[in-house]
Amino acid sequence: MTLALCGVWDHDGRCRWPHHSGLHLVRATAVLRTVFVSVPVEEQLVRARIDAQLGIGTLTGPDGRTSSWRLRDTRAADPDPDEAALGVRLVSG
């Protein structure tokens, strides 16, 4: 998500859209959940960037390792209380 939302792996200053992604397994399927913070008018743009990055299905990280996946589904969901607190921390730095 960093590349999709920031354009580079490492940058100076704060992110335009602070974010954090977590990956966990559900019945042998990897589920990625990304928490991001944006102004309401930019929410759909951020979601479109995330979906586009996931849709590519491959990415070479800053360490030179390439990861591949098959996107099955994307959807928005309200943050749970822990994710909402994470959003506050992301904004406050």
PEMOCOR-V94859 format. One record per pair of residues at least 12 apart in sequence whose C-alpha atoms are under 7 Angstrom apart, sorted by sequence separation. I is the first residue (numbers start at 1). GAP is how many residues later the second one is. D is the distance in Angstrom with one decimal. If there is no record, write none. Layout:
[[I/GAP/D] [I/GAP/D]]
This chain:
[[5/12/6.8] [21/12/5.5] [22/12/6.4] [57/12/5.0] [21/13/4.1] [57/13/5.7] [20/14/5.6] [21/14/6.3] [57/14/6.7] [19/15/6.8] [20/15/5.3] [19/16/5.4] [20/16/6.5] [55/16/6.1] [19/17/4.1] [54/17/6.5] [18/18/5.6] [19/18/6.5] [17/19/6.3] [18/19/5.5] [17/20/5.5] [17/21/5.5] [5/44/6.7] [4/45/5.9] [4/46/6.3] [35/48/6.7] [1/49/6.4] [4/49/6.0] [37/50/6.2] [36/51/6.7] [35/52/6.8] [9/53/6.8] [19/71/6.8] [18/72/5.7] [18/73/6.6]]
